[in-house]
Amino acid sequence: MHLRDLTQFLTELSENNNRPWFIMNKPRYDILREEFLAVVTELIRELSKFDQQVAACNPKKAMFRINRDIRFANDKSPYKTRFSAGITPKDLRRPSAGGGSTYYFQIDGSGKLLFGAGEYLPPAPRLTAIRAQIVNDATGFAKLLKNKPMRATFGHLQEEDKLQRPPKGFDPQHVHVEYLKLKSFFVWTEVDLKLNEPEQLVPQLARGLKDAFALVTWLRKVEMSNAEE
């Protein structure tokens, strides 16, 4: 896609985040969204080469809307200043809806590409199940944490909103207690877009997200365990 046009549009949108400007520039948005749809479609095809479960993901449903939900927000800006997508099996992004792990990426007006995978702020029952799996599969979880491709690309699991104390009902002396405090099980990284090489966007995303497949696979074991109970 035309990455320079996209970042320029998003930069202007951040400076004019209002409905009149957006309506006037909607023809630009429509073209860019179609190009983004092509990127998401191609990425799903590439991801399915190592993860067959996302092969049937609908690219249109994978793309997030640009409209913000401002009902309970202090910031009443009507539009997001990024293009983003979340690719999952069954086109569902929330574990409570059967979606499970998500491959996510976004592009913003500053020319940054953020991508990652896992489960971000899963609902309480799902979070409890993941924590229980850490306890029940401490060895497997330790192996996951040492996964070389994942560590090289993403570093450690994100610690956003991490609890100060161990969650109720879990051993505060457990070997993985610091991970039991997590509220998300997600890895992500942010890099500069290669604006002059738009054809490299999908290969770059596919390579990077493949490095998170170990986390996705481990989280799916939690789903399988729940289904067997």
Z-matrix of the N, CA and C atoms (Angstrom, degrees):
N
C 1 1.454
C 2 1.525 1 109.50
N 3 1.333 2 116.78 1 170.35
C 4 1.458 3 121.56 2 179.97
C 5 1.526 4 108.97 3 -83.44
N 6 1.335 5 115.36 4 89.83
C 7 1.462 6 120.41 5 -173.58
C 8 1.523 7 112.54 6 -65.54
N 9 1.328 8 117.75 7 -36.02
C 10 1.457 9 119.52 8 178.27
C 11 1.528 10 111.12 9 -64.81
N 12 1.325 11 116.36 10 -40.15
C 13 1.464 12 119.80 11 177.45
C 14 1.524 13 110.53 12 -64.16
N 15 1.339 14 115.87 13 -39.63
C 16 1.463 15 119.43 14 -179.75
C 17 1.517 16 111.58 15 -65.48
N 18 1.315 17 117.52 16 -48.45
C 19 1.467 18 119.54 17 -178.60
C 20 1.523 19 110.91 18 -65.76
N 21 1.340 20 116.87 19 -35.21
C 22 1.460 21 119.60 20 177.32
C 23 1.522 22 110.70 21 -64.56
N 24 1.323 23 116.27 22 -44.06
C 25 1.467 24 120.76 23 178.35
C 26 1.529 25 110.73 24 -60.13
N 27 1.326 26 116.71 25 -46.55
C 28 1.465 27 120.65 26 -177.71
C 29 1.532 28 111.25 27 -67.12
N 30 1.324 29 117.77 28 -34.81
C 31 1.463 30 120.95 29 176.38
C 32 1.523 31 110.18 30 -64.31
N 33 1.317 32 116.65 31 -45.65
C 34 1.467 33 120.85 32 179.25
C 35 1.532 34 110.41 33 -65.23
N 36 1.324 35 116.35 34 -37.80
C 37 1.464 36 119.78 35 178.80
C 38 1.523 37 111.04 36 -63.83
N 39 1.328 38 116.97 37 -39.18
C 40 1.468 39 119.88 38 179.20
C 41 1.524 40 111.32 39 -64.65
N 42 1.319 41 116.42 40 -26.70
C 43 1.467 42 121.15 41 179.59
C 44 1.524 43 112.22 42 -90.12
N 45 1.327 44 116.45 43 -14.73
C 46 1.478 45 121.47 44 -177.56
C 47 1.522 46 109.63 45 -138.24
N 48 1.324 47 115.24 46 56.69
C 49 1.458 48 119.37 47 -173.59
C 50 1.531 49 110.30 48 -82.75
N 51 1.328 50 113.29 49 77.37
C 52 1.458 51 119.63 50 -179.46
C 53 1.527 52 109.12 51 -150.30
N 54 1.303 53 115.70 52 159.53
C 55 1.463 54 120.81 53 -173.68
C 56 1.536 55 112.95 54 -65.48
N 57 1.338 56 120.56 55 -43.91
C 58 1.475 57 119.17 56 -179.96
C 59 1.535 58 112.78 57 -57.20
N 60 1.351 59 116.51 58 -44.55
C 61 1.470 60 118.80 59 179.67
C 62 1.519 61 110.25 60 -63.50
N 63 1.328 62 116.50 61 -42.05
C 64 1.465 63 119.36 62 -176.99
C 65 1.527 64 110.58 63 -64.87
N 66 1.316 65 117.27 64 -42.65
C 67 1.466 66 120.34 65 179.61
C 68 1.526 67 110.50 66 -61.69
N 69 1.323 68 116.36 67 -40.98
C 70 1.458 69 120.26 68 179.76
C 71 1.531 70 111.51 69 -65.08
N 72 1.318 71 116.11 70 -31.38
C 73 1.459 72 120.62 71 -176.68
C 74 1.527 73 113.37 72 -104.65
N 75 1.315 74 116.07 73 12.62
C 76 1.467 75 118.89 74 -176.82
C 77 1.526 76 113.20 75 -61.99
N 78 1.329 77 120.61 76 -34.45
C 79 1.472 78 118.35 77 175.91
C 80 1.529 79 112.38 78 -57.58
N 81 1.333 80 117.57 79 -37.75
C 82 1.467 81 120.87 80 175.77
C 83 1.522 82 109.90 81 -63.93
N 84 1.323 83 115.65 82 -45.11
C 85 1.464 84 120.61 83 -179.38
C 86 1.522 85 111.18 84 -60.50
N 87 1.337 86 117.27 85 -43.61
C 88 1.461 87 120.96 86 -177.29
C 89 1.527 88 111.30 87 -61.78
N 90 1.332 89 116.74 88 -40.43
C 91 1.470 90 120.46 89 178.78
C 92 1.527 91 110.14 90 -65.47
N 93 1.337 92 115.80 91 -45.74
C 94 1.466 93 119.93 92 -178.90
C 95 1.522 94 111.44 93 -65.25
N 96 1.317 95 117.04 94 -36.27
C 97 1.473 96 119.49 95 -179.79
C 98 1.526 97 110.54 96 -67.89
N 99 1.314 98 117.66 97 -37.40
C 100 1.462 99 120.46 98 176.51
C 101 1.530 100 110.34 99 -64.70
N 102 1.337 101 116.46 100 -39.43
C 103 1.460 102 119.43 101 177.47
C 104 1.530 103 110.66 102 -66.47
N 105 1.329 104 116.20 103 -38.64
C 106 1.462 105 120.41 104 178.44
C 107 1.523 106 110.52 105 -65.80
N 108 1.311 107 116.64 106 -38.14
C 109 1.473 108 121.34 107 176.41
C 110 1.524 109 110.15 108 -58.81
N 111 1.319 110 116.94 109 -40.65
C 112 1.464 111 120.16 110 178.37
C 113 1.525 112 111.01 111 -64.32
N 114 1.338 113 116.71 112 -37.72
C 115 1.467 114 120.66 113 177.44
C 116 1.525 115 110.39 114 -63.68
N 117 1.337 116 116.62 115 -47.19
C 118 1.465 117 121.08 116 -178.85
C 119 1.534 118 110.23 117 -62.96
N 120 1.321 119 116.67 118 -41.56
C 121 1.466 120 121.29 119 178.89
C 122 1.526 121 110.80 120 -60.26
N 123 1.326 122 116.26 121 -45.99
C 124 1.460 123 120.15 122 179.63
C 125 1.524 124 111.28 123 -67.05
N 126 1.332 125 116.59 124 -37.97
C 127 1.462 126 119.59 125 -179.80
C 128 1.524 127 111.09 126 -65.33
N 129 1.312 128 118.03 127 -41.34
C 130 1.468 129 120.95 128 176.95
C 131 1.522 130 110.00 129 -58.32
N 132 1.307 131 116.08 130 -41.64
C 133 1.466 132 120.37 131 178.93
C 134 1.530 133 110.86 132 -62.69
N 135 1.331 134 117.37 133 -40.33
C 136 1.462 135 121.10 134 179.80
C 137 1.531 136 111.37 135 -71.39
N 138 1.330 137 116.95 136 -41.65
C 139 1.462 138 120.12 137 179.42
C 140 1.530 139 111.27 138 -63.81
N 141 1.317 140 116.35 139 -35.57
C 142 1.466 141 119.84 140 -177.42
C 143 1.526 142 112.28 141 -67.24
N 144 1.335 143 117.56 142 -12.95
C 145 1.466 144 120.26 143 176.84
C 146 1.529 145 111.65 144 -68.25
N 147 1.353 146 116.37 145 -27.29
C 148 1.473 147 118.62 146 175.67
C 149 1.521 148 112.39 147 -118.20
N 150 1.339 149 117.41 148 -9.41
C 151 1.460 150 121.33 149 179.07
C 152 1.525 151 108.97 150 -137.29
N 153 1.314 152 116.13 151 89.76
C 154 1.464 153 121.48 152 -176.13
C 155 1.529 154 113.04 153 -63.07
N 156 1.313 155 117.12 154 -20.91
C 157 1.463 156 119.53 155 -175.91
C 158 1.527 157 112.87 156 -66.70
N 159 1.330 158 118.12 157 -20.77
C 160 1.471 159 119.34 158 -179.59
C 161 1.527 160 111.97 159 -99.42
N 162 1.322 161 117.23 160 3.88
C 163 1.468 162 120.66 161 -174.82
C 164 1.528 163 112.38 162 -58.85
N 165 1.331 164 117.13 163 -33.77
C 166 1.460 165 120.68 164 -176.21
C 167 1.532 166 113.05 165 -94.62
N 168 1.335 167 117.31 166 7.76
C 169 1.461 168 120.00 167 179.94
C 170 1.526 169 110.29 168 -61.45
N 171 1.314 170 116.86 169 132.45
C 172 1.466 171 122.57 170 178.63
C 173 1.526 172 108.79 171 -80.12
N 174 1.339 173 119.27 172 115.27
C 175 1.463 174 120.45 173 -176.21
C 176 1.521 175 113.59 174 -60.81
N 177 1.321 176 117.98 175 -31.47
C 178 1.460 177 119.80 176 178.98
C 179 1.528 178 110.95 177 -67.33
N 180 1.328 179 116.64 178 -36.44
C 181 1.459 180 119.92 179 178.54
C 182 1.522 181 111.58 180 -78.23
N 183 1.338 182 116.67 181 -20.55
C 184 1.460 183 120.15 182 178.92
C 185 1.532 184 111.75 183 -73.47
N 186 1.323 185 116.91 184 -27.93
C 187 1.467 186 120.45 185 -177.37
C 188 1.526 187 111.14 186 -76.80
N 189 1.322 188 116.03 187 134.85
C 190 1.462 189 120.59 188 176.23
C 191 1.525 190 110.12 189 -80.60
N 192 1.320 191 115.47 190 146.49
C 193 1.459 192 120.98 191 176.55
C 194 1.516 193 110.10 192 -67.84
N 195 1.320 194 117.02 193 150.33
C 196 1.457 195 120.35 194 178.47
C 197 1.529 196 110.93 195 -82.50
N 198 1.321 197 117.30 196 -18.81
C 199 1.462 198 120.60 197 177.76
C 200 1.515 199 111.11 198 -72.18
N 201 1.326 200 116.78 199 134.59
C 202 1.449 201 121.81 200 177.84
C 203 1.526 202 110.51 201 -88.87
N 204 1.318 203 116.70 202 148.37
C 205 1.461 204 122.11 203 171.47
C 206 1.526 205 106.82 204 -86.74
N 207 1.318 206 116.11 205 104.50
C 208 1.475 207 120.87 206 -173.75
C 209 1.530 208 112.68 207 -104.57
N 210 1.320 209 116.68 208 10.82
C 211 1.469 210 119.32 209 -175.09
C 212 1.522 211 112.44 210 -59.32
N 213 1.326 212 117.15 211 -41.01
C 214 1.469 213 120.41 212 -176.79
C 215 1.534 214 111.69 213 -118.57
N 216 1.324 215 116.50 214 17.55
C 217 1.460 216 120.81 215 -176.46
C 218 1.526 217 111.47 216 -99.34
N 219 1.323 218 115.11 217 143.35
C 220 1.467 219 119.19 218 173.97
C 221 1.523 220 110.57 219 -71.23
N 222 1.324 221 116.03 220 -35.60
C 223 1.460 222 121.64 221 176.79
C 224 1.524 223 108.57 222 -81.53
N 225 1.301 224 117.92 223 114.11
C 226 1.463 225 122.40 224 -176.97
C 227 1.525 226 112.98 225 -96.06
N 228 1.329 227 117.90 226 15.17
C 229 1.461 228 120.36 227 175.61
C 230 1.527 229 108.42 228 -60.26
N 231 1.324 230 117.87 229 128.48
C 232 1.474 231 119.30 230 -171.52
C 233 1.524 232 115.21 231 -77.47
N 234 1.348 233 118.23 232 -15.63
C 235 1.461 234 118.74 233 -172.76
C 236 1.526 235 112.45 234 -127.63
N 237 1.323 236 115.32 235 146.26
C 238 1.460 237 121.20 236 171.81
C 239 1.524 238 108.59 237 -75.55
N 240 1.305 239 116.50 238 147.63
C 241 1.462 240 120.60 239 -179.15
C 242 1.535 241 110.04 240 -105.11
N 243 1.307 242 115.18 241 42.71
C 244 1.463 243 121.89 242 177.66
C 245 1.526 244 108.68 243 -155.07
N 246 1.300 245 115.97 244 157.48
C 247 1.454 246 122.83 245 168.19
C 248 1.528 247 105.69 246 -105.76
N 249 1.329 248 117.18 247 133.22
C 250 1.462 249 119.43 248 -175.80
C 251 1.520 250 110.97 249 -148.13
N 252 1.341 251 114.31 250 160.23
C 253 1.462 252 120.98 251 179.49
C 254 1.514 253 109.67 252 -150.22
N 255 1.341 254 115.59 253 148.79
C 256 1.455 255 122.28 254 176.21
C 257 1.520 256 109.37 255 -128.60
N 258 1.308 257 117.03 256 116.34
C 259 1.464 258 122.32 257 -174.01
C 260 1.521 259 109.49 258 -103.09
N 261 1.324 260 116.18 259 121.80
C 262 1.462 261 122.46 260 -178.83
C 263 1.527 262 110.66 261 -140.00
N 264 1.338 263 117.38 262 163.08
C 265 1.460 264 119.05 263 167.34
C 266 1.532 265 109.65 264 -64.46
N 267 1.289 266 117.76 265 147.09
C 268 1.472 267 123.91 266 174.21
C 269 1.529 268 113.06 267 67.12
N 270 1.346 269 118.43 268 8.67
C 271 1.466 270 122.12 269 178.52
C 272 1.522 271 113.18 270 63.15
N 273 1.331 272 118.26 271 20.14
C 274 1.456 273 121.69 272 -177.99
C 275 1.522 274 109.34 273 -112.64
N 276 1.347 275 115.74 274 131.66
C 277 1.458 276 119.57 275 -173.76
C 278 1.518 277 113.06 276 -98.68
N 279 1.329 278 118.52 277 -17.91
C 280 1.454 279 120.63 278 -176.98
C 281 1.522 280 110.38 279 -102.01
N 282 1.342 281 118.40 280 131.42
C 283 1.464 282 120.57 281 178.31
C 284 1.521 283 112.67 282 -56.41
N 285 1.331 284 116.80 283 -33.50
C 286 1.466 285 120.25 284 -179.39
C 287 1.520 286 111.48 285 -65.41
N 288 1.360 287 115.84 286 -20.09
C 289 1.456 288 120.06 287 178.34
C 290 1.526 289 111.75 288 -100.14
N 291 1.320 290 116.22 289 8.45
C 292 1.457 291 120.30 290 179.55
C 293 1.513 292 113.57 291 91.83
N 294 1.330 293 116.96 292 10.83
C 295 1.455 294 119.97 293 -174.49
C 296 1.507 295 114.34 294 -80.70
N 297 1.323 296 117.22 295 -45.95
C 298 1.461 297 119.60 296 -179.95
C 299 1.505 298 112.74 297 73.95
N 300 1.320 299 115.89 298 -146.37
C 301 1.461 300 121.39 299 -173.78
C 302 1.523 301 112.46 300 -66.05
N 303 1.326 302 114.65 301 146.18
C 304 1.460 303 122.57 302 -177.91
C 305 1.517 304 110.21 303 -121.98
N 306 1.328 305 116.15 304 137.68
C 307 1.457 306 122.10 305 165.22
C 308 1.523 307 106.27 306 -93.50
N 309 1.319 308 116.66 307 119.27
C 310 1.467 309 120.51 308 -172.32
C 311 1.517 310 110.69 309 -122.55
N 312 1.337 311 116.10 310 144.76
C 313 1.464 312 119.46 311 168.95
C 314 1.519 313 110.06 312 -151.36
N 315 1.320 314 115.61 313 154.11
C 316 1.457 315 121.08 314 178.46
C 317 1.522 316 110.38 315 -146.78
N 318 1.322 317 115.34 316 153.03
C 319 1.457 318 123.71 317 176.19
C 320 1.514 319 107.69 318 -125.68
N 321 1.332 320 117.09 319 132.32
C 322 1.457 321 119.47 320 178.97
C 323 1.526 322 110.49 321 -118.48
N 324 1.324 323 115.57 322 176.59
C 325 1.454 324 121.17 323 -174.88
C 326 1.505 325 115.15 324 -70.12
N 327 1.326 326 117.69 325 -15.82
C 328 1.454 327 120.88 326 179.95
C 329 1.523 328 112.26 327 -83.06
N 330 1.337 329 116.62 328 -0.02
C 331 1.453 330 120.25 329 -179.56
C 332 1.510 331 113.35 330 84.95
N 333 1.332 332 116.80 331 22.98
C 334 1.454 333 121.26 332 179.80
C 335 1.531 334 110.62 333 -100.74
N 336 1.306 335 114.65 334 139.55
C 337 1.462 336 122.63 335 173.95
C 338 1.513 337 108.17 336 -113.16
N 339 1.327 338 116.93 337 118.76
C 340 1.457 339 122.30 338 176.81
C 341 1.521 340 107.66 339 -111.52
N 342 1.327 341 116.47 340 133.71
C 343 1.460 342 118.99 341 176.64
C 344 1.523 343 110.16 342 -147.73
N 345 1.321 344 114.91 343 153.94
C 346 1.451 345 120.07 344 -179.70
C 347 1.518 346 110.66 345 -176.80
N 348 1.342 347 115.01 346 -173.23
C 349 1.463 348 119.60 347 -177.46
C 350 1.521 349 110.01 348 -157.73
N 351 1.330 350 114.62 349 161.39
C 352 1.455 351 121.19 350 179.98
C 353 1.519 352 110.53 351 128.86
N 354 1.315 353 115.62 352 -152.78
C 355 1.470 354 121.01 353 179.48
C 356 1.521 355 108.93 354 -122.63
N 357 1.316 356 115.78 355 119.12
C 358 1.455 357 122.62 356 -177.93
C 359 1.528 358 109.68 357 -99.76
N 360 1.327 359 116.21 358 118.59
C 361 1.471 360 123.80 359 -179.99
C 362 1.532 361 111.99 360 46.07
N 363 1.330 362 118.06 361 59.01
C 364 1.463 363 119.64 362 176.90
C 365 1.530 364 110.73 363 -63.71
N 366 1.331 365 118.27 364 155.64
C 367 1.466 366 120.87 365 179.42
C 368 1.526 367 111.05 366 -63.75
N 369 1.328 368 115.48 367 160.92
C 370 1.468 369 121.85 368 -171.43
C 371 1.531 370 114.59 369 -51.48
N 372 1.337 371 120.10 370 -47.96
C 373 1.473 372 118.47 371 -179.43
C 374 1.524 373 112.71 372 -61.07
N 375 1.321 374 115.27 373 -39.70
C 376 1.461 375 119.60 374 -179.98
C 377 1.532 376 110.30 375 -68.64
N 378 1.324 377 117.03 376 -41.41
C 379 1.463 378 121.16 377 179.18
C 380 1.523 379 110.38 378 -61.67
N 381 1.315 380 117.05 379 -41.44
C 382 1.470 381 120.72 380 177.57
C 383 1.521 382 111.05 381 -62.70
N 384 1.335 383 116.47 382 -39.41
C 385 1.470 384 120.24 383 179.37
C 386 1.525 385 111.11 384 -65.51
N 387 1.324 386 116.98 385 -39.33
C 388 1.468 387 120.46 386 178.74
C 389 1.529 388 109.85 387 -65.10
N 390 1.323 389 116.34 388 -44.21
C 391 1.466 390 119.83 389 179.02
C 392 1.526 391 110.78 390 -62.74
N 393 1.324 392 116.64 391 -39.15
C 394 1.465 393 119.79 392 178.39
C 395 1.523 394 110.62 393 -64.51
N 396 1.331 395 116.41 394 -35.78
C 397 1.465 396 119.61 395 178.58
C 398 1.528 397 111.25 396 -67.11
N 399 1.330 398 116.79 397 -34.23
C 400 1.472 399 120.02 398 176.17
C 401 1.526 400 109.76 399 -61.62
N 402 1.333 401 116.47 400 -42.15
C 403 1.465 402 121.18 401 179.69
C 404 1.524 403 110.29 402 -67.79
N 405 1.327 404 115.96 403 -45.28
C 406 1.468 405 120.15 404 -175.35
C 407 1.527 406 113.34 405 -75.85
N 408 1.310 407 116.10 406 -22.82
C 409 1.468 408 120.64 407 -177.87
C 410 1.526 409 109.10 408 -128.66
N 411 1.327 410 116.30 409 53.84
C 412 1.471 411 121.29 410 -176.82
C 413 1.520 412 111.32 411 -60.51
N 414 1.315 413 117.70 412 -37.30
C 415 1.462 414 121.03 413 -179.69
C 416 1.523 415 111.20 414 -68.23
N 417 1.314 416 115.77 415 -45.06
C 418 1.461 417 119.97 416 178.87
C 419 1.519 418 112.15 417 -64.34
N 420 1.331 419 115.60 418 -37.29
C 421 1.467 420 119.45 419 178.66
C 422 1.526 421 110.63 420 -68.23
N 423 1.319 422 116.69 421 -39.86
C 424 1.471 423 120.90 422 177.13
C 425 1.528 424 110.35 423 -61.19
N 426 1.333 425 116.85 424 -39.41
C 427 1.467 426 121.20 425 177.50
C 428 1.519 427 110.62 426 -63.73
N 429 1.346 428 116.34 427 -40.85
C 430 1.462 429 121.02 428 177.50
C 431 1.527 430 110.88 429 -59.21
N 432 1.316 431 117.09 430 -45.77
C 433 1.463 432 121.63 431 -177.10
C 434 1.520 433 111.64 432 -62.38
N 435 1.341 434 116.91 433 -24.91
C 436 1.465 435 121.06 434 -178.67
C 437 1.527 436 112.13 435 -93.91
N 438 1.328 437 117.80 436 1.50
C 439 1.453 438 120.43 437 -177.22
C 440 1.530 439 110.91 438 -57.45
N 441 1.316 440 117.19 439 117.67
C 442 1.463 441 121.80 440 -171.64
C 443 1.522 442 113.62 441 -64.81
N 444 1.344 443 120.38 442 -46.77
C 445 1.471 444 119.16 443 179.08
C 446 1.529 445 112.21 444 -60.82
N 447 1.330 446 117.02 445 -42.48
C 448 1.460 447 120.06 446 -179.45
C 449 1.525 448 111.27 447 -64.36
N 450 1.325 449 116.77 448 -44.45
C 451 1.460 450 120.34 449 -179.59
C 452 1.529 451 111.33 450 -65.75
N 453 1.334 452 116.77 451 -38.03
C 454 1.461 453 120.34 452 -178.26
C 455 1.529 454 111.72 453 -66.04
N 456 1.316 455 116.60 454 -38.19
C 457 1.467 456 120.38 455 -176.96
C 458 1.523 457 113.01 456 -87.58
N 459 1.326 458 117.02 457 -39.04
C 460 1.467 459 120.10 458 -171.11
C 461 1.524 460 114.96 459 -116.65
N 462 1.308 461 118.02 460 -16.11
C 463 1.458 462 118.88 461 -174.01
C 464 1.513 463 110.01 462 77.66
N 465 1.319 464 117.31 463 -129.02
C 466 1.457 465 121.99 464 -176.10
C 467 1.534 466 111.81 465 -100.34
N 468 1.319 467 116.37 466 168.85
C 469 1.454 468 121.08 467 172.56
C 470 1.523 469 109.63 468 -59.34
N 471 1.318 470 115.87 469 143.23
C 472 1.462 471 120.17 470 180.00
C 473 1.530 472 111.05 471 -66.33
N 474 1.330 473 116.15 472 144.11
C 475 1.463 474 121.00 473 -176.30
C 476 1.525 475 113.03 474 -112.74
N 477 1.307 476 117.58 475 17.88
C 478 1.462 477 120.98 476 178.81
C 479 1.536 478 110.70 477 -58.29
N 480 1.327 479 116.73 478 133.86
C 481 1.473 480 123.44 479 179.40
C 482 1.525 481 113.12 480 63.85
N 483 1.306 482 118.18 481 21.93
C 484 1.461 483 122.13 482 179.84
C 485 1.533 484 110.68 483 -61.15
N 486 1.335 485 116.22 484 139.92
C 487 1.460 486 121.53 485 179.49
C 488 1.524 487 111.22 486 -68.82
N 489 1.323 488 116.63 487 151.07
C 490 1.457 489 121.24 488 175.65
C 491 1.528 490 111.44 489 -78.75
N 492 1.339 491 115.19 490 -31.57
C 493 1.467 492 120.96 491 -179.12
C 494 1.526 493 109.42 492 -123.16
N 495 1.332 494 117.33 493 159.09
C 496 1.468 495 119.77 494 176.61
C 497 1.521 496 110.70 495 -59.30
N 498 1.327 497 117.90 496 145.58
C 499 1.466 498 120.26 497 178.62
C 500 1.523 499 111.32 498 -64.31
N 501 1.312 500 115.11 499 150.37
C 502 1.455 501 121.19 500 -178.76
C 503 1.520 502 110.77 501 -58.40
N 504 1.329 503 115.18 502 134.47
C 505 1.454 504 120.76 503 177.41
C 506 1.512 505 114.67 504 93.78
N 507 1.348 506 117.29 505 -2.48
C 508 1.454 507 120.61 506 -179.40
C 509 1.523 508 110.06 507 -115.71
N 510 1.311 509 115.66 508 144.37
C 511 1.464 510 123.00 509 -175.81
C 512 1.535 511 110.85 510 -64.57
N 513 1.327 512 118.59 511 117.59
C 514 1.470 513 120.63 512 179.02
C 515 1.526 514 112.96 513 -67.31
N 516 1.340 515 117.04 514 -11.62
C 517 1.459 516 120.68 515 178.75
C 518 1.532 517 112.30 516 -100.09
N 519 1.314 518 116.93 517 5.66
C 520 1.465 519 119.45 518 -177.50
C 521 1.521 520 110.33 519 -62.13
N 522 1.326 521 117.06 520 145.46
C 523 1.456 522 122.13 521 -176.86
C 524 1.536 523 112.17 522 -59.10
N 525 1.320 524 117.03 523 -28.20
C 526 1.469 525 121.19 524 -179.99
C 527 1.529 526 111.95 525 -108.11
N 528 1.319 527 117.17 526 29.69
C 529 1.459 528 119.99 527 -173.75
C 530 1.520 529 112.02 528 -58.63
N 531 1.330 530 119.22 529 -34.84
C 532 1.461 531 120.67 530 -179.20
C 533 1.530 532 111.39 531 -65.15
N 534 1.321 533 116.79 532 -29.80
C 535 1.463 534 120.38 533 177.84
C 536 1.529 535 111.29 534 -82.47
N 537 1.330 536 116.60 535 -26.36
C 538 1.464 537 119.41 536 174.42
C 539 1.525 538 111.46 537 -64.83
N 540 1.328 539 116.65 538 -21.65
C 541 1.471 540 121.56 539 179.26
C 542 1.531 541 112.74 540 -78.93
N 543 1.319 542 117.08 541 -13.34
C 544 1.460 543 119.65 542 -177.03
C 545 1.522 544 111.59 543 -68.33
N 546 1.330 545 116.45 544 148.14
C 547 1.460 546 121.89 545 175.89
C 548 1.528 547 111.60 546 -107.90
N 549 1.327 548 116.14 547 -9.55
C 550 1.465 549 122.68 548 173.15
C 551 1.521 550 108.20 549 -132.80
N 552 1.308 551 115.19 550 151.74
C 553 1.461 552 121.11 551 174.46
C 554 1.523 553 106.34 552 -125.05
N 555 1.324 554 112.80 553 82.36
C 556 1.456 555 121.27 554 -168.13
C 557 1.521 556 109.57 555 -143.83
N 558 1.321 557 116.56 556 142.37
C 559 1.465 558 121.75 557 172.28
C 560 1.527 559 107.87 558 -119.47
N 561 1.321 560 116.70 559 143.28
C 562 1.455 561 119.73 560 175.90
C 563 1.524 562 109.47 561 -153.74
N 564 1.315 563 114.33 562 160.05
C 565 1.455 564 121.19 563 174.95
C 566 1.517 565 108.36 564 -145.10
N 567 1.316 566 116.21 565 160.05
C 568 1.463 567 122.19 566 -179.36
C 569 1.515 568 109.13 567 -128.52
N 570 1.325 569 116.37 568 131.55
C 571 1.464 570 121.64 569 -178.68
C 572 1.526 571 108.89 570 -136.03
N 573 1.314 572 115.97 571 165.15
C 574 1.460 573 120.86 572 175.52
C 575 1.525 574 109.98 573 -75.80
N 576 1.332 575 115.78 574 137.42
C 577 1.454 576 120.10 575 175.53
C 578 1.522 577 110.71 576 -67.45
N 579 1.309 578 116.18 577 144.67
C 580 1.457 579 120.98 578 173.41
C 581 1.528 580 107.31 579 -90.37
N 582 1.348 581 114.85 580 82.08
C 583 1.460 582 120.51 581 -173.09
C 584 1.525 583 112.44 582 -60.47
N 585 1.327 584 116.18 583 -30.29
C 586 1.471 585 119.96 584 -178.64
C 587 1.524 586 112.70 585 -86.02
N 588 1.338 587 116.60 586 -3.39
C 589 1.462 588 120.43 587 -178.39
C 590 1.530 589 110.10 588 -132.92
N 591 1.337 590 116.70 589 62.83
C 592 1.478 591 118.80 590 -177.84
C 593 1.519 592 113.34 591 -60.13
N 594 1.338 593 116.51 592 -26.25
C 595 1.463 594 119.51 593 -179.65
C 596 1.521 595 111.86 594 -68.89
N 597 1.345 596 118.00 595 -13.01
C 598 1.457 597 122.10 596 179.92
C 599 1.530 598 112.83 597 -90.11
N 600 1.336 599 116.76 598 -6.32
C 601 1.467 600 119.46 599 -174.68
C 602 1.530 601 112.00 600 -60.92
N 603 1.317 602 117.41 601 -53.38
C 604 1.473 603 119.96 602 -177.62
C 605 1.527 604 111.55 603 -65.42
N 606 1.338 605 120.22 604 -46.96
C 607 1.467 606 118.71 605 176.68
C 608 1.523 607 112.83 606 -57.89
N 609 1.343 608 117.20 607 -39.34
C 610 1.461 609 120.45 608 178.78
C 611 1.521 610 111.07 609 -63.55
N 612 1.330 611 116.98 610 -44.42
C 613 1.463 612 121.14 611 178.75
C 614 1.525 613 111.19 612 -65.04
N 615 1.317 614 116.94 613 -43.86
C 616 1.468 615 120.56 614 -178.11
C 617 1.527 616 110.82 615 -62.29
N 618 1.340 617 116.43 616 -43.47
C 619 1.465 618 119.46 617 178.64
C 620 1.521 619 111.23 618 -63.41
N 621 1.333 620 115.99 619 -45.02
C 622 1.458 621 119.61 620 -178.03
C 623 1.514 622 112.68 621 -66.57
N 624 1.322 623 117.07 622 -44.99
C 625 1.460 624 120.19 623 -177.97
C 626 1.525 625 112.14 624 -69.54
N 627 1.322 626 116.64 625 -27.85
C 628 1.467 627 118.97 626 174.88
C 629 1.520 628 110.73 627 -61.55
N 630 1.321 629 116.84 628 -31.50
C 631 1.462 630 120.69 629 179.40
C 632 1.529 631 112.44 630 -69.81
N 633 1.336 632 116.94 631 -13.15
C 634 1.467 633 120.86 632 176.21
C 635 1.524 634 112.18 633 -98.18
N 636 1.323 635 117.07 634 2.54
C 637 1.465 636 120.60 635 -175.83
C 638 1.523 637 112.19 636 -62.65
N 639 1.338 638 117.22 637 -30.74
C 640 1.472 639 119.50 638 178.42
C 641 1.521 640 110.75 639 -61.28
N 642 1.334 641 117.80 640 -40.23
C 643 1.465 642 121.47 641 177.90
C 644 1.522 643 110.77 642 -67.50
N 645 1.321 644 116.01 643 -44.43
C 646 1.465 645 120.49 644 178.63
C 647 1.525 646 110.25 645 -58.40
N 648 1.318 647 116.47 646 -44.86
C 649 1.469 648 121.52 647 -179.53
C 650 1.520 649 111.02 648 -63.10
N 651 1.342 650 116.78 649 -43.62
C 652 1.459 651 119.78 650 -179.99
C 653 1.531 652 111.01 651 -63.71
N 654 1.315 653 117.23 652 -41.76
C 655 1.466 654 120.48 653 179.43
C 656 1.525 655 111.70 654 -65.93
N 657 1.309 656 117.01 655 -33.37
C 658 1.464 657 119.64 656 177.28
C 659 1.522 658 111.54 657 -67.59
N 660 1.313 659 117.84 658 -26.06
C 661 1.456 660 120.26 659 175.13
C 662 1.506 661 110.53 660 -64.50
N 663 1.332 662 116.57 661 -32.47
C 664 1.471 663 120.71 662 176.06
C 665 1.521 664 108.71 663 -63.02
N 666 1.327 665 116.55 664 -44.25
C 667 1.460 666 120.42 665 178.88
C 668 1.522 667 111.11 666 -61.19
N 669 1.332 668 116.50 667 -42.41
C 670 1.462 669 120.47 668 179.99
C 671 1.524 670 111.25 669 -64.77
N 672 1.332 671 116.23 670 -39.71
C 673 1.461 672 120.27 671 179.25
C 674 1.517 673 111.00 672 -62.60
N 675 1.349 674 115.72 673 -41.63
C 676 1.458 675 119.91 674 179.32
C 677 1.515 676 111.19 675 -63.97
N 678 1.346 677 115.59 676 -39.34
C 679 1.459 678 119.84 677 -177.70
C 680 1.520 679 111.58 678 -67.42
N 681 1.341 680 116.09 679 -28.75
C 682 1.464 681 119.76 680 -177.71
C 683 1.517 682 112.49 681 -80.54
N 684 1.336 683 117.08 682 -18.65
C 685 1.469 684 120.13 683 -175.76
C 686 1.524 685 111.21 684 -77.46
